[in-house]
Amino acid sequence: MAIRIIRENGDEILRKKAREVEKVDDKIREILNDMVETMHKFNGVGLAGPQIGILKRLVVIDLYDDDGPIKLVNPKLIKEDGKQEVEEGCLSFPNQFAKIIRPKKVVIEALNENGEKIRVEAEGLLAQAISHELDHLEGILFVDKIIPGTLEYVEPENNK
Ligand code: NI
């Protein structure tokens, strides 16, 4: 496994639409593992392919709970419900946070790392994270959706 370089705000790859993965093979599994490692390294709760310069529909999420890291290939939104106002950041926008409206619940279908079809029904923080990462696959960034006047820059407490 390897830590990948995270593309940051201003990198035009973040604005491109990611492509479907045709086959879930060892190469894809390796990318997913690297994405998990990179997300953990920077204390993120999610990471999408374009953020490491790979324009494929790949997403990892980890809320650091019993569900462990979730790896999604070609995730597709089936349904969303309700609204929640949340505080949000993004590994591609270091130290920036803002308030944003996300769906309260989402249902998605995807392939897992073995190429098997899975369905995830999520609410709260997991629904927020899924919605954020699915946006990345369309080239949509959280700053596109912030509630005006809520963007804050928070200085890191220490350099890790
Ligand atoms: Ni993000």
Backbone and ligand atoms as CSV (ligand in chain L), in Angstrom:
chain,resi,resn,atom,element,x,y,z
A,1,MET,N,N,0.841,-1.192,0.000
A,1,MET,CA,C,0.000,0.000,0.000
A,1,MET,C,C,0.878,1.245,0.000
A,2,ALA,N,N,0.291,2.329,-0.403
A,2,ALA,CA,C,1.077,3.558,-0.502
A,2,ALA,C,C,0.191,4.772,-0.261
A,3,ILE,N,N,0.806,5.781,0.312
A,3,ILE,CA,C,0.113,7.060,0.471
A,3,ILE,C,C,0.169,7.791,-0.869
A,4,ARG,N,N,-0.979,8.247,-1.335
A,4,ARG,CA,C,-1.032,8.996,-2.596
A,4,ARG,C,C,-1.073,10.496,-2.302
A,5,ILE,N,N,-0.678,11.268,-3.291
A,5,ILE,CA,C,-0.721,12.727,-3.154
A,5,ILE,C,C,-2.157,13.205,-3.350
A,6,ILE,N,N,-2.636,14.004,-2.420
A,6,ILE,CA,C,-4.001,14.530,-2.523
A,6,ILE,C,C,-4.005,15.805,-3.351
A,7,ARG,N,N,-4.838,15.797,-4.388
A,7,ARG,CA,C,-4.996,16.982,-5.240
A,7,ARG,C,C,-5.817,18.016,-4.487
A,8,GLU,N,N,-5.346,19.250,-4.539
A,8,GLU,CA,C,-6.006,20.297,-3.770
A,8,GLU,C,C,-6.718,21.302,-4.663
A,9,ASN,N,N,-7.538,22.103,-4.018
A,9,ASN,CA,C,-8.312,23.155,-4.650
A,9,ASN,C,C,-7.491,23.875,-5.717
A,10,GLY,N,N,-8.055,24.000,-6.909
A,10,GLY,CA,C,-7.352,24.654,-8.011
A,10,GLY,C,C,-6.862,23.645,-9.043
A,11,ASP,N,N,-6.686,22.395,-8.620
A,11,ASP,CA,C,-6.287,21.337,-9.552
A,11,ASP,C,C,-7.504,20.978,-10.408
A,12,GLU,N,N,-7.349,21.108,-11.721
A,12,GLU,CA,C,-8.554,20.975,-12.552
A,12,GLU,C,C,-9.120,19.557,-12.608
A,13,ILE,N,N,-8.347,18.568,-12.201
A,13,ILE,CA,C,-8.888,17.201,-12.207
A,13,ILE,C,C,-10.077,17.074,-11.241
A,14,LEU,N,N,-10.089,17.926,-10.220
A,14,LEU,CA,C,-11.189,17.889,-9.246
A,14,LEU,C,C,-12.520,18.300,-9.881
A,15,ARG,N,N,-12.447,18.959,-11.040
A,15,ARG,CA,C,-13.651,19.443,-11.716
A,15,ARG,C,C,-14.117,18.514,-12.828
A,16,LYS,N,N,-13.397,17.409,-13.010
A,16,LYS,CA,C,-13.773,16.502,-14.099
A,16,LYS,C,C,-14.676,15.392,-13.598
A,17,LYS,N,N,-15.459,14.858,-14.531
A,17,LYS,CA,C,-16.360,13.763,-14.196
A,17,LYS,C,C,-15.587,12.445,-14.276
A,18,ALA,N,N,-15.711,11.647,-13.232
A,18,ALA,CA,C,-14.975,10.378,-13.188
A,18,ALA,C,C,-15.680,9.314,-14.034
A,19,ARG,N,N,-14.892,8.371,-14.539
A,19,ARG,CA,C,-15.431,7.328,-15.428
A,19,ARG,C,C,-15.739,6.038,-14.666
A,20,GLU,N,N,-16.696,5.306,-15.201
A,20,GLU,CA,C,-17.073,4.004,-14.637
A,20,GLU,C,C,-15.873,3.057,-14.649
A,21,VAL,N,N,-15.807,2.226,-13.634
A,21,VAL,CA,C,-14.814,1.151,-13.605
A,21,VAL,C,C,-15.418,-0.042,-14.341
A,22,GLU,N,N,-14.678,-0.572,-15.306
A,22,GLU,CA,C,-15.240,-1.679,-16.095
A,22,GLU,C,C,-15.070,-3.024,-15.405
A,23,LYS,N,N,-13.945,-3.196,-14.725
A,23,LYS,CA,C,-13.695,-4.488,-14.084
A,23,LYS,C,C,-13.013,-4.246,-12.742
A,24,VAL,N,N,-13.542,-4.889,-11.703
A,24,VAL,CA,C,-12.928,-4.741,-10.376
A,24,VAL,C,C,-11.830,-5.799,-10.249
A,25,ASP,N,N,-10.602,-5.369,-10.528
A,25,ASP,CA,C,-9.479,-6.319,-10.521
A,25,ASP,C,C,-8.454,-5.914,-9.447
A,26,ASP,N,N,-7.317,-6.582,-9.465
A,26,ASP,CA,C,-6.296,-6.319,-8.430
A,26,ASP,C,C,-5.822,-4.871,-8.459
A,27,LYS,N,N,-5.752,-4.317,-9.662
A,27,LYS,CA,C,-5.306,-2.925,-9.796
A,27,LYS,C,C,-6.276,-1.989,-9.074
A,28,ILE,N,N,-7.564,-2.231,-9.270
A,28,ILE,CA,C,-8.583,-1.413,-8.600
A,28,ILE,C,C,-8.511,-1.615,-7.082
A,29,ARG,N,N,-8.349,-2.873,-6.664
A,29,ARG,CA,C,-8.252,-3.139,-5.217
A,29,ARG,C,C,-7.041,-2.423,-4.608
A,30,GLU,N,N,-5.953,-2.379,-5.360
A,30,GLU,CA,C,-4.758,-1.689,-4.864
A,30,GLU,C,C,-5.024,-0.182,-4.716
A,31,ILE,N,N,-5.701,0.392,-5.708
A,31,ILE,CA,C,-6.034,1.822,-5.613
A,31,ILE,C,C,-6.926,2.077,-4.393
A,32,LEU,N,N,-7.937,1.211,-4.208
A,32,LEU,CA,C,-8.849,1.380,-3.065
A,32,LEU,C,C,-8.084,1.295,-1.743
A,33,ASN,N,N,-7.155,0.351,-1.653
A,33,ASN,CA,C,-6.356,0.228,-0.425
A,33,ASN,C,C,-5.502,1.469,-0.202
A,34,ASP,N,N,-4.920,1.977,-1.271
A,34,ASP,CA,C,-4.118,3.208,-1.161
A,34,ASP,C,C,-4.998,4.385,-0.737
A,35,MET,N,N,-6.216,4.410,-1.263
A,35,MET,CA,C,-7.135,5.499,-0.892
A,35,MET,C,C,-7.470,5.441,0.585
A,36,VAL,N,N,-7.707,4.228,1.107
A,36,VAL,CA,C,-7.996,4.088,2.536
A,36,VAL,C,C,-6.789,4.552,3.357
A,37,GLU,N,N,-5.600,4.114,2.937
A,37,GLU,CA,C,-4.396,4.481,3.684
A,37,GLU,C,C,-4.185,5.999,3.670
A,38,THR,N,N,-4.416,6.605,2.513
A,38,THR,CA,C,-4.240,8.051,2.369
A,38,THR,C,C,-5.276,8.807,3.206
A,39,MET,N,N,-6.517,8.350,3.162
A,39,MET,CA,C,-7.583,8.972,3.966
A,39,MET,C,C,-7.235,8.903,5.454
A,40,HIS,N,N,-6.766,7.744,5.903
A,40,HIS,CA,C,-6.415,7.588,7.319
A,40,HIS,C,C,-5.248,8.488,7.712
A,41,LYS,N,N,-4.267,8.568,6.829
A,41,LYS,CA,C,-3.076,9.381,7.094
A,41,LYS,C,C,-3.451,10.832,7.381
A,42,PHE,N,N,-4.459,11.323,6.648
A,42,PHE,CA,C,-4.838,12.733,6.787
A,42,PHE,C,C,-6.124,12.907,7.605
A,43,ASN,N,N,-6.504,11.856,8.344
A,43,ASN,CA,C,-7.660,11.906,9.248
A,43,ASN,C,C,-8.958,12.302,8.540
A,44,GLY,N,N,-9.101,11.840,7.302
A,44,GLY,CA,C,-10.334,12.141,6.575
A,44,GLY,C,C,-11.394,11.084,6.837
A,45,VAL,N,N,-12.651,11.426,6.516
A,45,VAL,CA,C,-13.723,10.438,6.620
A,45,VAL,C,C,-14.134,9.929,5.243
A,46,GLY,N,N,-13.536,10.487,4.189
A,46,GLY,CA,C,-13.869,10.010,2.856
A,46,GLY,C,C,-12.871,10.517,1.844
A,47,LEU,N,N,-12.776,9.790,0.734
A,47,LEU,CA,C,-11.874,10.195,-0.338
A,47,LEU,C,C,-12.411,9.607,-1.646
A,48,ALA,N,N,-12.324,10.392,-2.713
A,48,ALA,CA,C,-12.804,9.940,-4.018
A,48,ALA,C,C,-11.640,9.910,-5.009
A,49,GLY,N,N,-11.746,9.045,-6.021
A,49,GLY,CA,C,-10.688,8.851,-7.002
A,49,GLY,C,C,-10.032,10.130,-7.517
A,50,PRO,N,N,-10.828,11.102,-8.004
A,50,PRO,CA,C,-10.221,12.314,-8.563
A,50,PRO,C,C,-9.298,13.032,-7.572
A,51,GLN,N,N,-9.555,12.856,-6.277
A,51,GLN,CA,C,-8.726,13.534,-5.274
A,51,GLN,C,C,-7.299,13.002,-5.216
A,52,ILE,N,N,-7.080,11.801,-5.762
A,52,ILE,CA,C,-5.696,11.321,-5.871
A,52,ILE,C,C,-5.297,11.252,-7.351
A,53,GLY,N,N,-6.014,12.004,-8.185
A,53,GLY,CA,C,-5.640,12.118,-9.587
A,53,GLY,C,C,-6.090,10.954,-10.442
A,54,ILE,N,N,-7.029,10.149,-9.938
A,54,ILE,CA,C,-7.529,8.998,-10.700
A,54,ILE,C,C,-8.994,9.229,-11.032
A,55,LEU,N,N,-9.272,9.423,-12.322
A,55,LEU,CA,C,-10.631,9.764,-12.743
A,55,LEU,C,C,-11.493,8.522,-12.909
A,56,LYS,N,N,-11.587,7.753,-11.844
A,56,LYS,CA,C,-12.442,6.567,-11.841
A,56,LYS,C,C,-13.442,6.708,-10.706
A,57,ARG,N,N,-14.583,6.023,-10.894
A,57,ARG,CA,C,-15.660,6.144,-9.913
A,57,ARG,C,C,-15.363,5.223,-8.725
A,58,LEU,N,N,-14.451,5.695,-7.903
A,58,LEU,CA,C,-14.002,4.976,-6.709
A,58,LEU,C,C,-14.143,5.894,-5.501
A,59,VAL,N,N,-14.672,5.334,-4.414
A,59,VAL,CA,C,-14.883,6.106,-3.185
A,59,VAL,C,C,-14.526,5.239,-1.983
A,60,VAL,N,N,-13.871,5.834,-1.012
A,60,VAL,CA,C,-13.710,5.171,0.290
A,60,VAL,C,C,-14.238,6.110,1.366
A,61,ILE,N,N,-14.801,5.497,2.397
A,61,ILE,CA,C,-15.370,6.251,3.517
A,61,ILE,C,C,-15.033,5.496,4.791
A,62,ASP,N,N,-14.682,6.237,5.841
A,62,ASP,CA,C,-14.494,5.599,7.145
A,62,ASP,C,C,-14.909,6.574,8.239
A,63,LEU,N,N,-15.941,6.191,8.974
A,63,LEU,CA,C,-16.388,7.028,10.092
A,63,LEU,C,C,-15.709,6.597,11.385
A,64,TYR,N,N,-14.729,5.718,11.266
A,64,TYR,CA,C,-13.981,5.221,12.430
A,64,TYR,C,C,-14.919,4.587,13.453
A,65,ASP,N,N,-15.871,3.827,12.936
A,65,ASP,CA,C,-16.774,3.082,13.817
A,65,ASP,C,C,-16.678,1.597,13.462
A,66,ASP,N,N,-17.624,0.804,13.936
A,66,ASP,CA,C,-17.551,-0.649,13.745
A,66,ASP,C,C,-17.658,-1.079,12.281
A,67,ASP,N,N,-18.203,-0.189,11.446
A,67,ASP,CA,C,-18.369,-0.568,10.041
A,67,ASP,C,C,-17.047,-0.588,9.281
A,68,GLY,N,N,-16.032,0.052,9.864
A,68,GLY,CA,C,-14.719,0.062,9.226
A,68,GLY,C,C,-14.732,0.796,7.911
A,69,PRO,N,N,-13.615,0.765,7.177
A,69,PRO,CA,C,-13.627,1.468,5.898
A,69,PRO,C,C,-14.604,0.822,4.906
A,70,ILE,N,N,-15.345,1.668,4.214
A,70,ILE,CA,C,-16.274,1.209,3.178
A,70,ILE,C,C,-15.640,1.543,1.837
A,71,LYS,N,N,-15.581,0.564,0.949
A,71,LYS,CA,C,-15.003,0.796,-0.379
A,71,LYS,C,C,-16.102,0.640,-1.413
A,72,LEU,N,N,-16.279,1.664,-2.243
A,72,LEU,CA,C,-17.362,1.665,-3.222
A,72,LEU,C,C,-16.805,1.849,-4.630
A,73,VAL,N,N,-17.267,0.988,-5.524
A,73,VAL,CA,C,-16.913,1.097,-6.938
A,73,VAL,C,C,-18.200,1.408,-7.710
A,74,ASN,N,N,-18.134,2.407,-8.574
A,74,ASN,CA,C,-19.304,2.834,-9.363
A,74,ASN,C,C,-20.558,3.084,-8.515
A,75,PRO,N,N,-20.429,3.819,-7.419
A,75,PRO,CA,C,-21.615,4.063,-6.587
A,75,PRO,C,C,-22.655,4.881,-7.340
A,76,LYS,N,N,-23.899,4.528,-7.122
A,76,LYS,CA,C,-25.000,5.172,-7.826
A,76,LYS,C,C,-26.089,5.527,-6.825
A,77,LEU,N,N,-26.515,6.780,-6.863
A,77,LEU,CA,C,-27.569,7.216,-5.957
A,77,LEU,C,C,-28.904,6.637,-6.397
A,78,ILE,N,N,-29.573,5.949,-5.491
A,78,ILE,CA,C,-30.888,5.376,-5.789
A,78,ILE,C,C,-31.983,6.285,-5.252
A,79,LYS,N,N,-31.714,6.828,-4.062
A,79,LYS,CA,C,-32.745,7.630,-3.421
A,79,LYS,C,C,-32.128,8.559,-2.383
A,80,GLU,N,N,-32.670,9.749,-2.251
A,80,GLU,CA,C,-32.279,10.580,-1.115
A,80,GLU,C,C,-33.513,11.204,-0.502
A,81,ASP,N,N,-33.395,11.482,0.788
A,81,ASP,CA,C,-34.559,11.890,1.562
A,81,ASP,C,C,-34.176,12.935,2.608
A,82,GLY,N,N,-34.993,13.951,2.755
A,82,GLY,CA,C,-34.798,14.910,3.836
A,82,GLY,C,C,-33.598,15.804,3.641
A,83,LYS,N,N,-33.386,16.670,4.599
A,83,LYS,CA,C,-32.259,17.603,4.549
A,83,LYS,C,C,-31.656,17.704,5.934
A,84,GLN,N,N,-30.340,17.897,5.983
A,84,GLN,CA,C,-29.684,18.196,7.257
A,84,GLN,C,C,-28.656,19.301,7.007
A,85,GLU,N,N,-28.553,20.202,7.991
A,85,GLU,CA,C,-27.514,21.236,7.918
A,85,GLU,C,C,-26.309,20.716,8.682
A,86,VAL,N,N,-25.168,20.668,7.998
A,86,VAL,CA,C,-23.990,20.038,8.590
A,86,VAL,C,C,-22.760,20.919,8.427
A,87,GLU,N,N,-21.791,20.648,9.269
A,87,GLU,CA,C,-20.474,21.268,9.166
A,87,GLU,C,C,-19.640,20.343,8.297
A,88,GLU,N,N,-18.906,20.903,7.337
A,88,GLU,CA,C,-18.213,20.021,6.410
A,88,GLU,C,C,-16.855,20.570,6.002
A,89,GLY,N,N,-15.950,19.648,5.731
A,89,GLY,CA,C,-14.642,19.983,5.181
A,89,GLY,C,C,-14.304,18.984,4.090
A,90,CYS,N,N,-13.094,19.075,3.551
A,90,CYS,CA,C,-12.694,18.197,2.448
A,90,CYS,C,C,-11.172,18.134,2.434
A,91,LEU,N,N,-10.605,16.949,2.215
A,91,LEU,CA,C,-9.144,16.817,2.226
A,91,LEU,C,C,-8.493,17.643,1.115
A,92,SER,N,N,-9.255,18.008,0.087
A,92,SER,CA,C,-8.710,18.832,-0.988
A,92,SER,C,C,-8.747,20.332,-0.650
A,93,PHE,N,N,-9.339,20.661,0.485
A,93,PHE,CA,C,-9.427,22.052,0.972
A,93,PHE,C,C,-8.940,22.102,2.407
A,94,PRO,N,N,-7.624,21.950,2.606
A,94,PRO,CA,C,-7.120,21.835,3.974
A,94,PRO,C,C,-7.520,23.031,4.841
A,95,ASN,N,N,-7.947,22.713,6.040
A,95,ASN,CA,C,-8.256,23.724,7.071
A,95,ASN,C,C,-9.462,24.600,6.757
A,96,GLN,N,N,-10.273,24.205,5.790
A,96,GLN,CA,C,-11.463,24.997,5.474
A,96,GLN,C,C,-12.714,24.205,5.839
A,97,PHE,N,N,-13.627,24.904,6.457
A,97,PHE,CA,C,-14.877,24.276,6.881
A,97,PHE,C,C,-16.024,25.225,6.613
A,98,ALA,N,N,-17.195,24.646,6.348
A,98,ALA,CA,C,-18.354,25.494,6.104
A,98,ALA,C,C,-19.617,24.710,6.435
A,99,LYS,N,N,-20.697,25.446,6.550
A,99,LYS,CA,C,-21.998,24.798,6.740
A,99,LYS,C,C,-22.608,24.552,5.362
A,100,ILE,N,N,-23.314,23.449,5.267
A,100,ILE,CA,C,-23.847,23.016,3.986
A,100,ILE,C,C,-25.102,22.181,4.243
A,101,ILE,N,N,-25.974,22.132,3.268
A,101,ILE,CA,C,-27.166,21.292,3.376
A,101,ILE,C,C,-26.908,19.984,2.630
A,102,ARG,N,N,-27.107,18.893,3.307
A,102,ARG,CA,C,-26.962,17.555,2.704
A,102,ARG,C,C,-28.257,16.780,2.920
A,103,PRO,N,N,-28.494,15.758,2.098
A,103,PRO,CA,C,-29.650,14.897,2.385
A,103,PRO,C,C,-29.481,14.194,3.733
A,104,LYS,N,N,-30.593,13.965,4.385
A,104,LYS,CA,C,-30.562,13.289,5.688
A,104,LYS,C,C,-30.357,11.788,5.513
A,105,LYS,N,N,-30.949,11.263,4.459
A,105,LYS,CA,C,-30.814,9.832,4.175
A,105,LYS,C,C,-30.468,9.630,2.714
A,106,VAL,N,N,-29.642,8.650,2.448
A,106,VAL,CA,C,-29.395,8.267,1.057
A,106,VAL,C,C,-29.395,6.756,0.933
A,107,VAL,N,N,-29.809,6.301,-0.223
A,107,VAL,CA,C,-29.682,4.883,-0.571
A,107,VAL,C,C,-28.842,4.825,-1.833
A,108,ILE,N,N,-27.791,4.014,-1.801
A,108,ILE,CA,C,-26.957,3.871,-2.992
A,108,ILE,C,C,-26.759,2.398,-3.328
A,109,GLU,N,N,-26.423,2.165,-4.568
A,109,GLU,CA,C,-25.951,0.843,-4.982
A,109,GLU,C,C,-24.556,1.010,-5.545
A,110,ALA,N,N,-23.742,-0.003,-5.352
A,110,ALA,CA,C,-22.354,0.066,-5.809
A,110,ALA,C,C,-21.842,-1.359,-5.951
A,111,LEU,N,N,-20.593,-1.478,-6.386
A,111,LEU,CA,C,-19.899,-2.752,-6.307
A,111,LEU,C,C,-18.911,-2.655,-5.145
A,112,ASN,N,N,-18.689,-3.767,-4.468
A,112,ASN,CA,C,-17.657,-3.761,-3.437
A,112,ASN,C,C,-16.322,-4.144,-4.078
A,113,GLU,N,N,-15.296,-4.308,-3.249
A,113,GLU,CA,C,-13.956,-4.551,-3.803
A,113,GLU,C,C,-13.828,-5.935,-4.457
A,114,ASN,N,N,-14.843,-6.770,-4.269
A,114,ASN,CA,C,-14.847,-8.066,-4.960
A,114,ASN,C,C,-15.728,-8.058,-6.193
A,115,GLY,N,N,-16.238,-6.892,-6.537
A,115,GLY,CA,C,-17.074,-6.779,-7.724
A,115,GLY,C,C,-18.505,-7.230,-7.489
A,116,GLU,N,N,-18.875,-7.400,-6.215
A,116,GLU,CA,C,-20.246,-7.813,-5.889
A,116,GLU,C,C,-21.125,-6.586,-5.671
A,117,LYS,N,N,-22.367,-6.705,-6.121
A,117,LYS,CA,C,-23.295,-5.586,-5.975
A,117,LYS,C,C,-23.714,-5.433,-4.516
A,118,ILE,N,N,-23.635,-4.220,-4.012
A,118,ILE,CA,C,-24.085,-3.969,-2.642
A,118,ILE,C,C,-25.024,-2.760,-2.644
A,119,ARG,N,N,-25.813,-2.690,-1.586
A,119,ARG,CA,C,-26.736,-1.576,-1.403
A,119,ARG,C,C,-26.453,-0.999,-0.021
A,120,VAL,N,N,-26.321,0.295,0.072
A,120,VAL,CA,C,-26.055,0.931,1.365
A,120,VAL,C,C,-27.179,1.914,1.648
A,121,GLU,N,N,-27.811,1.746,2.804
A,121,GLU,CA,C,-28.824,2.702,3.251
A,121,GLU,C,C,-28.219,3.468,4.408
A,122,ALA,N,N,-28.093,4.768,4.261
A,122,ALA,CA,C,-27.353,5.551,5.243
A,122,ALA,C,C,-28.144,6.754,5.701
A,123,GLU,N,N,-27.880,7.165,6.939
A,123,GLU,CA,C,-28.427,8.433,7.407
A,123,GLU,C,C,-27.376,9.175,8.203
A,124,GLY,N,N,-27.678,10.442,8.538
A,124,GLY,CA,C,-26.768,11.229,9.365
A,124,GLY,C,C,-25.411,11.411,8.708
A,125,LEU,N,N,-24.355,11.200,9.512
A,125,LEU,CA,C,-22.998,11.461,9.041
A,125,LEU,C,C,-22.618,10.593,7.844
A,126,LEU,N,N,-23.071,9.353,7.845
A,126,LEU,CA,C,-22.722,8.480,6.707
A,126,LEU,C,C,-23.396,8.970,5.421
A,127,ALA,N,N,-24.648,9.410,5.545
A,127,ALA,CA,C,-25.347,9.962,4.373
A,127,ALA,C,C,-24.628,11.214,3.869
A,128,GLN,N,N,-24.166,12.043,4.799
A,128,GLN,CA,C,-23.408,13.254,4.444
A,128,GLN,C,C,-22.132,12.885,3.690
A,129,ALA,N,N,-21.392,11.915,4.245
A,129,ALA,CA,C,-20.114,11.523,3.633
A,129,ALA,C,C,-20.333,10.932,2.238
A,130,ILE,N,N,-21.337,10.094,2.088
A,130,ILE,CA,C,-21.625,9.490,0.787
A,130,ILE,C,C,-21.994,10.579,-0.224
A,131,SER,N,N,-22.843,11.498,0.200
A,131,SER,CA,C,-23.269,12.578,-0.689
A,131,SER,C,C,-22.066,13.422,-1.130
A,132,HIS,N,N,-21.184,13.728,-0.191
A,132,HIS,CA,C,-19.968,14.513,-0.489
A,132,HIS,C,C,-19.093,13.777,-1.511
A,133,GLU,N,N,-18.875,12.489,-1.289
A,133,GLU,CA,C,-17.967,11.740,-2.171
A,133,GLU,C,C,-18.589,11.506,-3.554
A,134,LEU,N,N,-19.901,11.264,-3.610
A,134,LEU,CA,C,-20.545,11.106,-4.915
A,134,LEU,C,C,-20.452,12.401,-5.724
A,135,ASP,N,N,-20.543,13.532,-5.041
A,135,ASP,CA,C,-20.354,14.821,-5.718
A,135,ASP,C,C,-18.978,14.893,-6.379
A,136,HIS,N,N,-17.940,14.425,-5.647
A,136,HIS,CA,C,-16.586,14.469,-6.215
A,136,HIS,C,C,-16.533,13.755,-7.566
A,137,LEU,N,N,-17.282,12.676,-7.719
A,137,LEU,CA,C,-17.236,11.902,-8.964
A,137,LEU,C,C,-17.844,12.681,-10.128
A,138,GLU,N,N,-18.627,13.708,-9.798
A,138,GLU,CA,C,-19.230,14.560,-10.833
A,138,GLU,C,C,-18.467,15.869,-11.002
A,139,GLY,N,N,-17.372,16.039,-10.264
A,139,GLY,CA,C,-16.630,17.297,-10.326
A,139,GLY,C,C,-17.261,18.403,-9.504
A,140,ILE,N,N,-18.135,18.009,-8.592
A,140,ILE,CA,C,-18.795,18.989,-7.714
A,140,ILE,C,C,-18.064,19.005,-6.367
A,141,LEU,N,N,-17.773,20.215,-5.877
A,141,LEU,CA,C,-17.022,20.349,-4.629
A,141,LEU,C,C,-17.889,21.007,-3.558
A,142,PHE,N,N,-17.564,20.729,-2.300
A,142,PHE,CA,C,-18.444,21.219,-1.224
A,142,PHE,C,C,-18.558,22.741,-1.217
A,143,VAL,N,N,-17.500,23.416,-1.708
A,143,VAL,CA,C,-17.561,24.884,-1.727
A,143,VAL,C,C,-18.632,25.409,-2.688
A,144,ASP,N,N,-19.090,24.542,-3.604
A,144,ASP,CA,C,-20.168,24.937,-4.522
A,144,ASP,C,C,-21.501,25.057,-3.790
A,145,LYS,N,N,-21.573,24.437,-2.613
A,145,LYS,CA,C,-22.869,24.272,-1.952
A,145,LYS,C,C,-22.958,24.940,-0.593
A,146,ILE,N,N,-21.921,25.684,-0.220
A,146,ILE,CA,C,-21.916,26.187,1.154
A,146,ILE,C,C,-22.980,27.248,1.377
A,147,ILE,N,N,-23.434,27.299,2.605
A,147,ILE,CA,C,-24.359,28.351,3.003
A,147,ILE,C,C,-23.533,29.641,3.081
A,148,PRO,N,N,-23.931,30.674,2.317
A,148,PRO,CA,C,-23.107,31.888,2.232
A,148,PRO,C,C,-22.715,32.428,3.604
A,149,GLY,N,N,-21.449,32.821,3.700
A,149,GLY,CA,C,-20.966,33.441,4.938
A,149,GLY,C,C,-20.506,32.461,5.997
A,150,THR,N,N,-20.530,31.160,5.696
A,150,THR,CA,C,-20.177,30.186,6.739
A,150,THR,C,C,-18.780,29.590,6.555
A,151,LEU,N,N,-18.071,29.974,5.488
A,151,LEU,CA,C,-16.748,29.390,5.257
A,151,LEU,C,C,-15.745,29.921,6.276
A,152,GLU,N,N,-15.048,28.984,6.928
A,152,GLU,CA,C,-14.063,29.361,7.944
A,152,GLU,C,C,-12.728,28.702,7.657
A,153,TYR,N,N,-11.656,29.427,7.980
A,153,TYR,CA,C,-10.314,28.853,7.903
A,153,TYR,C,C,-9.867,28.550,9.321
A,154,VAL,N,N,-9.525,27.305,9.557
A,154,VAL,CA,C,-9.104,26.906,10.897
A,154,VAL,C,C,-7.638,26.496,10.832
A,155,GLU,N,N,-6.811,27.205,11.565
A,155,GLU,CA,C,-5.387,26.868,11.578
A,155,GLU,C,C,-5.176,25.510,12.246
A,156,PRO,N,N,-4.359,24.662,11.638
A,156,PRO,CA,C,-4.096,23.376,12.294
A,156,PRO,C,C,-3.368,23.587,13.618
A,157,GLU,N,N,-3.698,22.715,14.597
A,157,GLU,CA,C,-3.099,22.873,15.927
A,157,GLU,C,C,-1.641,22.467,15.936
A,158,ASN,N,N,-1.346,21.455,15.122
A,158,ASN,CA,C,0.061,21.038,15.011
A,158,ASN,C,C,0.289,20.421,13.639
A,159,ASN,N,N,1.507,20.320,13.271
A,159,ASN,CA,C,1.812,19.724,11.973
A,159,ASN,C,C,2.140,18.251,12.144
A,160,LYS,N,N,1.335,17.419,11.521
A,160,LYS,CA,C,1.547,15.978,11.676
A,160,LYS,C,C,2.528,15.471,10.626
L,1,NI,NI,NI,-13.958,16.025,-0.412
